[in-house]
Amino acid sequence: MLLQSGHMFSAGDWNYWLFFLLSIALICCLFYRRERSIRRNSTREIDRRQSMVNLELHAFQAQMDPHFIFNSLNAIHHYILSTSTDMASLYLTRFSKLMRLMIANFNKEWISLEEDVEALELYIQLEQLRFEPQFVYKLHLSPEVSHQFTLVPPMIIQPYVQQAIWHRILQRPQKSGGRLEVFIGRHQDQLFIQVEDNGVRGELQPASYAATQLSRNVAIAAERLQIMSEKYHIHAQVTEQDIYDEPSQTSVSRITINLQHITSRHQQAG
């Protein structure tokens, strides 16, 4: 075959151009696949961030539960009318501190364990003031866990505590003797949080506000943990156990949250 210049392609020329065209095609294919992978990863990251934003908003809405706020304000009103000004002041102080912490921690992925435990204890104390004859609580923090430097997702324990109080402890027929224990410890590089109670599995009305809200709050907490686990590889998981103690012939429910122990230094390094 002749070119306009009068030269003929040799076998070497054909091999060169064939190799050149195949190389261009391969480069274009690799470039296309790379761009498609980047777009797919970018879309996945945007979707993940949007999901996290929505979950944080839903978690904040769950924490600022109108039912809980109404009951708290109603309890303060009751103490004022009953001339128990000291109790009204105590309740109002704790309630305002809890609201301040919730608002301050909104839209944060991590907070110190110290802050989360403070908010958790304020919540439990407010519920205990309303139902004092029905349950007592203990909160244990292992010395191996630095509450100032350990980081956790905000208000991740509270939904499970709320579920233990409302779904089990307050369902006890005795209306007294309820026990709630929260233990936070560490095993090697794993942080574990145990919520244990001696309540009974009472059946709340399926269509009731309490049942719907409890299920929603726990589902949001579990989904937040899953997304945080995928993003930061903290291997978070939640397990639930029913434990029967034969000597005392009592049963307890235990929910355990496991996740990798994260400190502020690790977070800064990441």
C-alpha positions as CSV (number, residue, x, y, z in Angstrom):
1,M,0.0,0.0,0.0
2,L,1.4,3.4,-1.0
3,L,1.1,6.7,0.9
4,Q,0.7,10.1,-0.9
5,S,4.5,10.6,-0.4
6,G,5.1,7.5,-2.4
7,H,6.4,5.4,0.5
8,M,5.1,2.0,1.4
9,F,4.2,0.7,4.9
10,S,6.6,-2.0,6.0
11,A,5.7,-4.8,8.5
12,G,7.5,-2.8,11.2
13,D,5.4,0.2,10.5
14,W,2.2,-1.8,10.8
15,N,3.4,-3.3,14.1
16,Y,4.3,0.2,15.4
17,W,1.0,1.8,14.6
18,L,-0.9,-1.2,15.8
19,F,1.0,-1.1,19.1
20,F,0.4,2.7,19.3
21,L,-3.3,2.4,18.7
22,L,-3.7,-0.4,21.2
23,S,-1.8,1.6,23.8
24,I,-4.0,4.6,23.2
25,A,-7.1,2.4,23.5
26,L,-5.7,0.8,26.7
27,I,-4.9,4.2,28.2
28,C,-8.3,5.5,27.3
29,C,-9.9,2.4,28.8
30,L,-7.9,2.7,32.0
31,F,-8.6,6.4,32.2
32,Y,-12.3,5.8,31.7
33,R,-12.4,3.1,34.4
34,R,-10.5,5.3,36.8
35,E,-12.8,8.3,36.2
36,R,-15.8,6.0,36.7
37,S,-14.4,4.6,39.9
38,I,-13.7,8.2,41.2
39,R,-17.2,9.3,40.4
40,R,-18.7,6.2,42.0
41,N,-16.6,6.6,45.2
42,S,-17.4,10.3,45.2
43,T,-21.1,9.6,44.9
44,R,-20.8,6.9,47.7
45,E,-19.0,9.4,49.9
46,I,-21.6,12.1,49.3
47,D,-24.4,9.6,50.0
48,R,-22.6,8.5,53.2
49,R,-22.2,12.1,54.4
50,Q,-25.8,12.9,53.6
51,S,-26.9,9.8,55.5
52,M,-24.7,10.8,58.5
53,V,-26.1,14.3,58.5
54,N,-29.7,13.0,58.4
55,L,-28.9,10.5,61.2
56,E,-27.4,13.3,63.3
57,L,-30.4,15.4,62.8
58,H,-32.7,12.5,63.7
59,A,-30.6,11.7,66.7
60,F,-30.8,15.3,67.9
61,Q,-34.6,15.3,67.3
62,A,-34.8,12.1,69.3
63,Q,-32.7,13.5,72.2
64,M,-34.9,16.7,72.1
65,D,-37.9,14.5,72.4
66,P,-41.0,16.7,72.9
67,H,-42.5,14.0,75.2
68,F,-39.5,14.0,77.5
69,I,-39.3,17.8,77.5
70,F,-43.0,18.1,78.3
71,N,-42.7,15.5,81.1
72,S,-39.7,17.3,82.6
73,L,-41.3,20.7,82.5
74,N,-44.5,19.2,84.0
75,A,-42.4,17.7,86.8
76,I,-40.8,21.1,87.5
77,H,-44.3,22.6,87.5
78,H,-45.5,20.0,90.0
79,Y,-42.6,20.6,92.4
80,I,-43.3,24.4,92.2
81,L,-47.0,23.9,93.0
82,S,-46.2,21.5,95.8
83,T,-44.0,24.2,97.3
84,S,-41.0,21.9,96.9
85,T,-38.8,24.7,95.6
86,D,-35.5,22.9,96.3
87,M,-36.6,19.9,94.1
88,A,-37.9,22.3,91.4
89,S,-34.6,24.1,91.4
90,L,-32.6,20.8,91.3
91,Y,-34.7,19.4,88.4
92,L,-34.5,22.7,86.5
93,T,-30.7,22.9,86.9
94,R,-30.2,19.4,85.7
95,F,-32.7,19.8,82.8
96,S,-31.0,23.0,81.6
97,K,-27.5,21.4,81.8
98,L,-28.7,18.4,79.7
99,M,-30.3,20.7,77.1
100,R,-27.1,22.7,76.9
101,L,-25.0,19.6,76.4
102,M,-27.3,18.2,73.7
103,I,-27.2,21.5,71.8
104,A,-23.4,21.9,72.2
105,N,-22.7,18.3,71.0
106,F,-25.1,18.5,68.0
107,N,-23.4,17.7,64.7
108,K,-20.3,16.4,66.3
109,E,-19.0,13.0,65.3
110,W,-16.9,12.5,68.5
111,I,-16.9,13.9,72.0
112,S,-15.0,12.9,75.1
113,L,-16.4,10.1,77.2
114,E,-16.5,12.5,80.1
115,E,-19.0,14.8,78.3
116,D,-21.1,11.8,77.2
117,V,-21.2,10.3,80.7
118,E,-22.2,13.7,82.1
119,A,-25.1,14.0,79.7
120,L,-26.1,10.4,80.3
121,E,-26.1,10.8,84.1
122,L,-28.2,13.9,83.9
123,Y,-30.7,12.1,81.8
124,I,-30.9,9.2,84.3
125,Q,-31.1,11.5,87.2
126,L,-34.1,13.4,85.6
127,E,-35.9,10.1,85.0
128,Q,-35.1,8.9,88.5
129,L,-36.5,12.1,90.0
130,R,-39.8,11.3,88.3
131,F,-39.8,7.6,89.1
132,E,-37.6,7.6,92.3
133,P,-39.5,4.7,94.1
134,Q,-39.2,2.5,91.1
135,F,-35.4,2.2,90.4
136,V,-31.9,3.1,91.5
137,Y,-28.9,3.3,89.2
138,K,-25.1,2.9,89.3
139,L,-22.6,4.1,86.8
140,H,-19.2,2.4,86.9
141,L,-16.2,3.7,84.9
142,S,-13.1,1.4,84.8
143,P,-9.8,3.0,85.9
144,E,-8.3,1.7,82.7
145,V,-10.5,4.1,80.7
146,S,-9.4,7.7,80.5
147,H,-12.8,9.5,80.5
148,Q,-11.1,12.8,79.5
149,F,-9.2,11.5,76.4
150,T,-11.4,8.6,75.3
151,L,-13.7,9.6,72.4
152,V,-17.2,8.2,71.7
153,P,-20.0,9.2,69.4
154,P,-22.3,11.6,71.3
155,M,-25.4,10.3,73.1
156,I,-24.8,6.8,71.8
157,I,-25.5,5.1,75.1
158,Q,-28.6,7.1,76.1
159,P,-31.1,5.4,73.7
160,Y,-30.3,2.0,75.2
161,V,-30.6,3.3,78.7
162,Q,-33.9,4.9,77.8
163,Q,-35.1,1.6,76.5
164,A,-34.0,-0.2,79.6
165,I,-35.9,2.2,81.8
166,W,-39.1,2.5,79.8
167,H,-39.4,-0.9,78.2
168,R,-38.3,-3.0,81.1
169,I,-37.7,-1.3,84.5
170,L,-41.0,0.7,84.5
171,Q,-42.8,-2.5,83.5
172,R,-42.0,-4.3,86.7
173,P,-45.3,-5.2,88.5
174,Q,-43.8,-4.3,91.9
175,K,-43.2,-0.7,90.9
176,S,-40.1,-0.8,93.1
177,G,-36.7,-2.5,93.4
178,G,-35.7,-1.7,89.8
179,R,-32.0,-1.6,89.2
180,L,-30.0,0.0,86.3
181,E,-26.3,-0.4,86.0
182,V,-24.0,1.1,83.3
183,F,-20.4,-0.2,83.2
184,I,-17.8,1.2,80.9
185,G,-14.5,-0.7,80.6
186,R,-11.7,-1.6,78.3
187,H,-10.2,-4.8,77.1
188,Q,-6.9,-4.3,75.2
189,D,-7.9,-2.0,72.3
190,Q,-11.6,-2.5,72.7
191,L,-14.0,-0.2,74.6
192,F,-17.1,-1.8,75.9
193,I,-20.2,-0.3,77.5
194,Q,-22.7,-2.5,79.3
195,V,-26.2,-1.5,80.2
196,E,-27.8,-3.9,82.6
197,D,-31.2,-3.9,84.3
198,N,-33.5,-6.2,86.2
199,G,-36.7,-5.1,84.6
200,V,-39.2,-7.3,82.8
201,R,-40.0,-7.3,79.1
202,G,-43.4,-5.6,79.4
203,E,-45.3,-5.1,76.2
204,L,-45.9,-1.5,75.5
205,Q,-48.9,-0.7,73.3
206,P,-47.6,-1.2,69.7
207,A,-49.1,2.1,68.5
208,S,-48.2,4.0,71.6
209,Y,-45.9,7.0,71.4
210,A,-43.4,5.4,73.9
211,A,-43.0,2.2,71.9
212,T,-42.6,4.1,68.5
213,Q,-40.1,6.5,70.0
214,L,-38.0,3.8,71.7
215,S,-37.8,1.7,68.6
216,R,-36.9,4.8,66.5
217,N,-34.2,6.0,68.9
218,V,-32.5,2.6,69.2
219,A,-32.6,2.1,65.4
220,I,-31.0,5.5,64.9
221,A,-28.2,4.8,67.4
222,A,-27.5,1.4,65.8
223,E,-27.3,2.9,62.3
224,R,-25.1,5.7,63.5
225,L,-22.7,3.1,65.0
226,Q,-22.7,1.2,61.8
227,I,-21.8,4.2,59.7
228,M,-19.1,5.3,62.1
229,S,-17.7,1.8,62.1
230,E,-17.5,1.8,58.3
231,K,-15.9,5.2,58.2
232,Y,-13.4,4.8,61.0
233,H,-13.0,1.0,61.1
234,I,-13.9,0.9,64.8
235,H,-15.6,-2.5,64.5
236,A,-18.6,-1.4,66.5
237,Q,-21.3,-3.9,67.3
238,V,-24.2,-4.2,69.8
239,T,-25.2,-7.4,71.4
240,E,-28.2,-8.2,73.7
241,Q,-28.3,-11.0,76.4
242,D,-30.8,-12.3,78.9
243,I,-28.9,-13.6,81.9
244,Y,-30.5,-15.8,84.6
245,D,-28.9,-16.0,88.0
246,E,-30.0,-19.3,89.6
247,P,-28.9,-18.6,93.2
248,S,-31.0,-15.4,93.4
249,Q,-33.5,-16.6,90.9
250,T,-33.5,-13.3,89.1
251,S,-32.9,-12.4,85.5
252,V,-31.2,-9.4,84.0
253,S,-31.1,-7.9,80.5
254,R,-27.7,-6.8,79.3
255,I,-26.9,-4.7,76.2
256,T,-23.2,-4.4,75.3
257,I,-21.8,-1.9,72.9
258,N,-18.3,-2.8,71.7
259,L,-16.0,-0.5,69.6
260,Q,-12.4,0.2,69.2
261,H,-10.9,2.4,71.9
262,I,-10.3,5.8,70.3
263,T,-8.4,8.6,72.0
264,S,-8.0,12.2,71.1
265,R,-4.3,11.5,70.0
266,H,-5.5,8.7,67.6
267,Q,-8.1,11.1,66.2
268,Q,-5.6,13.8,65.6
269,A,-3.2,11.4,64.0
270,G,-6.0,10.1,61.7
